[in-house]
Amino acid sequence: MSRSPKYSFAQLGKKVRDQVHHDRDARHLRREAAAARRRDELLAVARSEILQRYGPLATTLAGLGAESIERGQALEEAAGHVREAASFTELAAAAGEFERAERGIRAMRAGAAVRSGRPADRIAALAAMVRDADAERGRYDPGDAITLDSRLAQLRSVAEPGDAEVDDLADRVREHLDRVAAARAEHQEQRRRAAVRIELLAARLAGLRADGQAAHVALRDGDRAGEAITMLRAHLARGELADVLRLGAALERRVDAIEDDLDAVLDQIAERRTVLTSLVRALPAVGFSVDAGSVMESKDGAIGLRASRPGGDTVALIVEAETEADESHRVLYASEAVQHEERAGHGTAACGSLLEIIDVLQESAGRDGVVMSPVTWEGRDGQRRPASNAPRRLSPPATESSRHEENPSWRP
């Protein structure tokens, strides 16, 4: 008398394994398309932020008269390149061009201030230029901002400052504002890169979570990665951009590992579904029909179901990982008739009947490109014994309460 349940081991042939790989590639393409859409959304926001400076610059040019035509053309070209930027690399180049056009307008405005009116009026015009940039001066060039403000106050206290002093002040104002603008541009570019890295990682992690949830698979380290994204957003809010870029690179490598791990699990699930489906196709040939409510998938990736004959026997098929071989799956066959006969002390006939059923199922699997090993069971001499962790962990899905997590998106 044999001991049940019975086991065999399944491997996918090249054709069906290629289909699993094709499905994985399609999954990657879908993720890449989602990342591209999110990147385009972020790029549109970044373009808009740069172009917010266009209106004030155009207004400044309008007040500078006919001499502003050339500067206006440079500004229009730079703005056009910002609008047309199709990547963040292109946008960085266009932003630099825009900043150069802005610097030219600023130099032109300083020159106009020096040439017009009395010295006191010219100093007032330069002071207005400085005042327009007050929100950024203390942030990007604080030391020179204090020195320049002191110089402005000193010249304003002089009754009749000389032309040379005013010219020197104009040069200092222009240089100071140029440094402020350059530092602002560098900071904004770094902040753009930091913000984009965070948002792309967040979108990518959300996509992986969705893939895992659809397959009822927990995302390994997903919660920790989500916490890391929250931390990066806090760094960004505090202006700690270097930390965002450094830690973001490390998190990106962590998300790469999470994705690889998830894809390996999803591939294994797809393979087990293929194995089970190839076996199930032959059940009608031996008089069995699948109990739809018995279909189950456990958290560790095992998948199985129960099938029965009208008024007769019930069998269970479960496919799970074979931990001793990377590319094989262990298939468990169990029969209520065999179990009943064994409890009664004689199970040879029922056992033989189950083996005949298994032969038919495995022939069907072979026609579908699934390679099945000979059937074995605990204690059978001269045959491959099941993996040591196999028989005690699984049992046939007998009732609703014994099912693991059912995945209603799949039916054999």
C-alpha positions as CSV (number, residue, x, y, z in Angstrom):
1,M,0.0,0.0,0.0
2,S,1.4,3.4,-1.0
3,R,1.2,6.5,1.1
4,S,-0.6,9.5,-0.4
5,P,-0.6,12.2,-1.4
6,K,1.4,11.7,-4.6
7,Y,4.0,14.1,-6.0
8,S,5.6,14.9,-9.3
9,F,7.8,17.8,-10.5
10,A,7.1,20.1,-13.4
11,Q,9.3,22.2,-15.6
12,L,8.2,24.5,-18.4
13,G,9.5,23.8,-21.9
14,K,11.0,26.5,-24.0
15,K,7.8,27.6,-25.7
16,V,5.8,28.1,-22.6
17,R,8.8,29.6,-20.7
18,D,9.2,32.1,-23.6
19,Q,5.6,33.1,-23.1
20,V,6.2,33.8,-19.4
21,H,9.2,35.9,-20.4
22,H,7.1,37.7,-23.0
23,D,4.5,38.5,-20.3
24,R,7.3,39.9,-18.1
25,D,8.6,42.0,-21.0
26,A,5.1,43.4,-21.6
27,R,4.9,44.2,-17.9
28,H,8.2,46.1,-18.1
29,L,7.0,48.0,-21.2
30,R,3.8,49.0,-19.4
31,R,5.8,50.3,-16.4
32,E,8.1,52.2,-18.7
33,A,5.2,53.8,-20.4
34,A,3.7,54.8,-17.1
35,A,7.1,56.3,-16.0
36,A,7.3,58.2,-19.3
37,R,3.8,59.7,-18.8
38,R,4.7,60.8,-15.3
39,R,8.0,62.2,-16.5
40,D,6.1,64.2,-19.2
41,E,3.8,65.6,-16.5
42,L,6.7,66.7,-14.3
43,L,8.4,68.2,-17.4
44,A,5.4,70.3,-18.2
45,V,5.3,71.6,-14.6
46,A,9.0,72.5,-14.8
47,R,8.6,74.3,-18.1
48,S,5.8,76.3,-16.6
49,E,7.9,77.3,-13.6
50,I,10.7,78.7,-15.8
51,L,8.3,80.6,-18.0
52,Q,6.7,82.4,-15.0
53,R,9.6,84.9,-15.4
54,Y,8.8,85.6,-19.0
55,G,6.0,88.1,-18.3
56,P,8.0,90.4,-16.0
57,L,11.0,90.3,-18.4
58,A,8.8,91.2,-21.3
59,T,7.3,94.1,-19.3
60,T,10.8,95.4,-18.5
61,L,11.8,95.2,-22.2
62,A,8.7,97.2,-23.2
63,G,9.9,100.1,-21.0
64,L,13.3,100.2,-22.6
65,G,12.3,101.4,-26.0
66,A,13.6,100.5,-29.5
67,E,16.9,99.3,-28.2
68,S,15.3,96.3,-26.7
69,I,14.4,94.6,-30.0
70,E,17.5,92.4,-30.1
71,R,17.1,91.4,-26.4
72,G,13.4,90.7,-27.0
73,Q,14.3,88.3,-29.9
74,A,16.8,86.5,-27.6
75,L,14.2,86.2,-24.9
76,E,11.5,84.9,-27.3
77,E,14.0,82.3,-28.7
78,A,14.9,81.1,-25.2
79,A,11.3,80.9,-24.2
80,G,10.5,78.9,-27.3
81,H,13.3,76.4,-26.5
82,V,11.9,76.0,-23.0
83,R,8.4,75.3,-24.3
84,E,9.8,72.8,-26.8
85,A,12.1,70.9,-24.4
86,A,11.3,67.2,-24.6
87,S,13.5,66.0,-21.8
88,F,15.0,67.4,-18.6
89,T,18.4,67.5,-20.3
90,E,17.0,69.7,-23.0
91,L,15.2,71.8,-20.4
92,A,18.4,72.4,-18.5
93,A,20.0,73.7,-21.7
94,A,17.0,75.9,-22.5
95,A,16.9,77.2,-18.9
96,G,20.5,78.2,-19.2
97,E,19.7,80.1,-22.5
98,F,16.7,81.7,-20.8
99,E,18.9,82.9,-17.9
100,R,21.4,84.4,-20.3
101,A,18.6,86.3,-22.1
102,E,17.5,87.5,-18.6
103,R,21.0,88.6,-17.8
104,G,21.2,90.6,-21.0
105,I,17.9,92.4,-20.2
106,R,19.2,93.2,-16.7
107,A,22.5,94.7,-18.1
108,M,20.4,96.8,-20.5
109,R,18.2,98.0,-17.7
110,A,21.3,98.9,-15.6
111,G,22.8,100.8,-18.5
112,A,19.6,102.8,-19.1
113,A,19.5,103.7,-15.4
114,V,23.0,105.1,-15.5
115,R,22.3,107.2,-18.6
116,S,19.1,108.9,-17.5
117,G,18.6,112.0,-15.4
118,R,20.5,113.4,-12.4
119,P,22.8,111.2,-10.3
120,A,20.2,110.9,-7.6
121,D,17.6,109.6,-10.1
122,R,20.1,107.1,-11.5
123,I,20.9,105.8,-8.0
124,A,17.2,105.5,-7.3
125,A,16.8,103.5,-10.6
126,L,19.6,101.1,-9.5
127,A,18.0,100.8,-6.1
128,A,14.8,99.8,-7.7
129,M,16.6,97.0,-9.6
130,V,18.0,95.7,-6.4
131,R,14.7,96.0,-4.6
132,D,13.0,93.9,-7.3
133,A,15.4,91.0,-6.5
134,D,15.2,91.4,-2.7
135,A,13.4,88.1,-2.2
136,E,16.4,86.2,-3.7
137,R,19.4,88.3,-2.9
138,G,19.7,87.3,0.8
139,R,19.3,83.7,-0.2
140,Y,21.8,83.4,-3.0
141,D,24.4,86.2,-2.4
142,P,23.8,87.4,1.2
143,G,27.3,88.8,1.9
144,D,27.4,91.0,-1.1
145,A,23.8,92.0,-0.6
146,I,24.7,93.6,2.7
147,T,27.7,95.3,1.3
148,L,25.8,96.7,-1.7
149,D,22.9,97.9,0.4
150,S,25.4,99.8,2.5
151,R,27.0,101.4,-0.6
152,L,23.6,102.4,-1.9
153,A,22.7,104.1,1.4
154,Q,26.1,105.9,1.4
155,L,25.7,107.3,-2.1
156,R,22.1,108.4,-1.4
157,S,23.4,110.4,1.6
158,V,25.8,112.3,-0.7
159,A,24.3,115.5,-2.1
160,E,25.9,115.3,-5.5
161,P,27.6,111.9,-6.2
162,G,30.0,111.9,-9.2
163,D,29.3,110.1,-12.5
164,A,32.2,107.7,-11.8
165,E,30.7,106.6,-8.5
166,V,27.3,106.0,-10.1
167,D,28.9,104.0,-13.0
168,D,30.8,101.9,-10.4
169,L,27.6,101.3,-8.5
170,A,25.8,100.2,-11.7
171,D,28.6,97.7,-12.4
172,R,28.3,96.3,-8.9
173,V,24.5,96.1,-9.1
174,R,24.7,94.2,-12.4
175,E,27.4,91.8,-11.1
176,H,25.6,91.2,-7.9
177,L,22.3,90.4,-9.6
178,D,24.1,88.2,-12.1
179,R,25.5,86.1,-9.3
180,V,22.1,86.0,-7.7
181,A,20.5,84.8,-10.9
182,A,23.3,82.2,-11.6
183,A,22.9,80.8,-8.1
184,R,19.2,80.7,-8.4
185,A,19.4,78.9,-11.8
186,E,21.8,76.3,-10.3
187,H,19.5,75.8,-7.2
188,Q,16.4,75.5,-9.3
189,E,18.0,73.0,-11.6
190,Q,19.2,70.9,-8.6
191,R,15.7,71.2,-7.1
192,R,14.1,70.1,-10.3
193,R,16.3,67.1,-10.5
194,A,15.6,66.3,-6.8
195,A,11.9,66.7,-7.1
196,V,11.7,64.7,-10.3
197,R,13.7,61.8,-8.7
198,I,11.3,61.7,-5.8
199,E,8.1,61.8,-7.8
200,L,9.4,59.2,-10.4
201,L,10.4,56.9,-7.5
202,A,7.0,57.4,-5.9
203,A,5.1,56.7,-9.1
204,R,7.3,53.6,-9.8
205,L,6.7,52.2,-6.3
206,A,3.0,52.8,-6.7
207,G,3.0,50.9,-9.9
208,L,4.8,48.0,-8.3
209,R,2.4,48.0,-5.4
210,A,-0.5,47.8,-8.0
211,D,1.2,44.8,-9.7
212,G,1.7,43.1,-6.4
213,Q,-1.9,43.7,-5.3
214,A,-3.3,42.4,-8.5
215,A,-1.5,39.1,-8.0
216,H,-2.1,39.1,-4.2
217,V,1.7,39.3,-3.6
218,A,3.1,41.4,-0.8
219,L,5.8,43.9,-2.0
220,R,9.0,43.0,-0.1
221,D,10.4,46.2,1.5
222,G,7.6,48.2,0.0
223,D,6.6,49.8,3.3
224,R,10.2,50.8,4.0
225,A,10.6,52.3,0.5
226,G,7.5,54.3,1.0
227,E,8.9,55.6,4.3
228,A,12.1,56.6,2.5
229,I,10.1,58.6,-0.1
230,T,8.4,60.4,2.8
231,M,11.8,61.2,4.3
232,L,13.1,62.5,0.9
233,R,10.1,64.8,0.6
234,A,10.9,66.2,4.0
235,H,14.5,66.8,2.9
236,L,13.3,68.6,-0.2
237,A,11.0,70.8,1.8
238,R,13.9,71.9,3.9
239,G,16.0,72.6,0.9
240,E,18.5,69.8,1.6
241,L,18.9,69.0,-2.1
242,A,22.2,67.2,-2.0
243,D,20.8,64.8,0.6
244,V,17.8,64.1,-1.7
245,L,20.0,63.4,-4.7
246,R,22.4,61.2,-2.7
247,L,19.7,59.2,-0.8
248,G,17.5,59.1,-3.8
249,A,20.1,57.3,-5.8
250,A,20.4,54.7,-3.0
251,L,16.6,54.4,-2.9
252,E,16.5,53.9,-6.6
253,R,18.8,50.9,-6.3
254,R,16.5,49.6,-3.5
255,V,13.4,49.9,-5.8
256,D,15.3,48.1,-8.6
257,A,15.8,45.2,-6.2
258,I,12.1,45.3,-5.2
259,E,11.1,45.2,-8.8
260,D,13.4,42.3,-9.6
261,D,12.1,40.4,-6.6
262,L,8.5,41.1,-7.5
263,D,9.0,40.0,-11.1
264,A,10.6,36.8,-10.0
265,V,7.6,36.0,-7.8
266,L,5.1,37.0,-10.6
267,D,7.0,34.8,-13.1
268,Q,6.8,31.9,-10.7
269,I,3.1,32.4,-10.2
270,A,2.6,32.6,-14.0
271,E,4.5,29.3,-14.4
272,R,2.5,27.6,-11.7
273,R,-0.7,28.8,-13.3
274,T,0.5,27.4,-16.6
275,V,1.3,24.0,-15.0
276,L,-2.0,23.8,-13.2
277,T,-4.0,24.8,-16.3
278,S,-2.2,22.2,-18.4
279,L,-3.2,19.5,-15.9
280,V,-6.8,20.8,-15.5
281,R,-7.5,20.5,-19.2
282,A,-7.6,16.8,-19.0
283,L,-9.9,16.5,-16.0
284,P,-13.1,16.1,-18.1
285,A,-11.4,13.2,-19.9
286,V,-11.3,11.3,-16.6
287,G,-14.8,12.4,-15.5
288,F,-13.9,15.3,-13.2
289,S,-15.1,18.9,-13.2
290,V,-13.4,21.7,-11.3
291,D,-15.1,23.1,-8.3
292,A,-14.8,26.8,-9.2
293,G,-15.1,28.0,-5.6
294,S,-12.1,25.9,-4.6
295,V,-9.5,27.8,-6.7
296,M,-6.9,29.2,-4.3
297,E,-3.6,31.0,-4.3
298,S,-1.7,31.2,-1.0
299,K,0.6,34.1,0.1
300,D,3.7,32.0,-0.7
301,G,2.6,31.5,-4.3
302,A,1.1,28.0,-4.1
303,I,-1.9,27.5,-6.3
304,G,-4.5,24.8,-6.4
305,L,-8.0,23.6,-6.8
306,R,-10.4,20.7,-6.2
307,A,-12.3,18.7,-8.8
308,S,-14.9,16.0,-8.3
309,R,-16.9,13.3,-10.1
310,P,-20.7,13.4,-9.8
311,G,-21.5,11.3,-6.7
312,G,-18.0,10.0,-6.6
313,D,-14.4,10.8,-5.8
314,T,-12.8,14.2,-5.2
315,V,-9.2,15.0,-6.1
316,A,-7.0,18.1,-5.3
317,L,-4.2,19.5,-7.4
318,I,-1.8,21.9,-5.9
319,V,1.3,23.4,-7.5
320,E,4.0,25.0,-5.3
321,A,7.7,25.9,-5.4
322,E,10.3,23.2,-5.4
323,T,12.9,24.8,-3.1
324,E,15.6,22.4,-4.2
325,A,15.5,23.4,-7.9
326,D,15.2,27.0,-9.3
327,E,13.2,26.1,-12.4
328,S,10.9,23.4,-11.2
329,H,7.5,23.2,-9.4
330,R,6.2,20.5,-7.1
331,V,2.7,19.2,-8.0
332,L,0.7,17.5,-5.2
333,Y,-2.1,15.1,-6.1
334,A,-4.5,14.0,-3.4
335,S,-7.7,11.9,-3.5
336,E,-10.4,11.6,-0.9
337,A,-11.0,8.0,-2.0
338,V,-7.3,7.1,-1.4
339,Q,-7.4,8.8,2.0
340,H,-10.6,7.0,3.0
341,E,-9.3,3.6,1.9
342,E,-6.0,4.1,3.7
343,R,-7.8,5.0,6.9
344,A,-9.7,1.7,6.5
345,G,-6.4,-0.1,6.2
346,H,-6.4,-0.9,2.4
347,G,-5.8,1.6,-0.3
348,T,-4.1,-0.2,-3.1
349,A,-7.0,-0.1,-5.6
350,A,-7.8,3.5,-4.9
351,C,-4.1,4.4,-5.2
352,G,-3.9,2.7,-8.5
353,S,-6.9,4.6,-9.7
354,L,-5.3,7.9,-8.7
355,L,-2.1,7.0,-10.5
356,E,-4.1,6.3,-13.7
357,I,-5.8,9.7,-13.4
358,I,-2.4,11.4,-12.8
359,D,-1.0,9.6,-16.0
360,V,-3.8,11.2,-18.1
361,L,-3.2,14.6,-16.5
362,Q,0.5,14.5,-17.0
363,E,0.2,13.4,-20.6
364,S,-2.0,16.5,-21.2
365,A,0.6,18.7,-19.5
366,G,3.3,17.3,-21.8
367,R,1.2,18.2,-24.9
368,D,1.1,21.8,-23.6
369,G,4.9,21.9,-23.3
370,V,5.1,21.2,-19.5
371,V,7.7,18.5,-18.7
372,M,6.5,16.3,-15.8
373,S,8.6,13.9,-13.8
374,P,7.4,10.4,-12.8
375,V,5.1,10.4,-9.9
376,T,6.6,9.7,-6.5
377,W,5.4,9.7,-2.9
378,E,6.7,9.5,0.6
379,G,8.5,6.2,1.3
380,R,8.5,5.0,-2.3
381,D,11.8,3.2,-2.9
382,G,13.9,3.7,-5.9
383,Q,12.2,7.0,-6.9
384,R,12.9,10.6,-6.3
385,R,11.6,11.5,-2.8
386,P,9.7,14.8,-2.4
387,A,11.5,17.8,-0.9
388,S,11.6,17.6,2.9
389,N,9.4,20.6,3.4
390,A,6.7,19.4,1.0
391,P,4.0,17.1,2.3
392,R,3.3,18.5,5.7
393,R,2.8,22.1,4.7
394,L,0.0,21.6,2.1
395,S,-3.3,19.9,2.3
396,P,-6.1,19.7,-0.3
397,P,-8.6,22.6,-0.3
398,A,-11.6,20.8,1.1
399,T,-13.9,23.6,2.3
400,E,-14.4,27.3,2.0
401,S,-12.7,27.9,5.4
402,S,-9.6,26.1,4.3
403,R,-8.9,28.1,1.2
404,H,-6.0,30.6,1.2
405,E,-6.4,33.8,-0.8
406,E,-8.5,33.3,-3.8
407,N,-7.6,35.3,-6.9
408,P,-10.8,35.8,-8.9
409,S,-8.9,37.1,-11.9
410,W,-7.7,33.6,-12.8
411,R,-9.7,30.5,-13.6
412,P,-8.2,27.4,-15.3
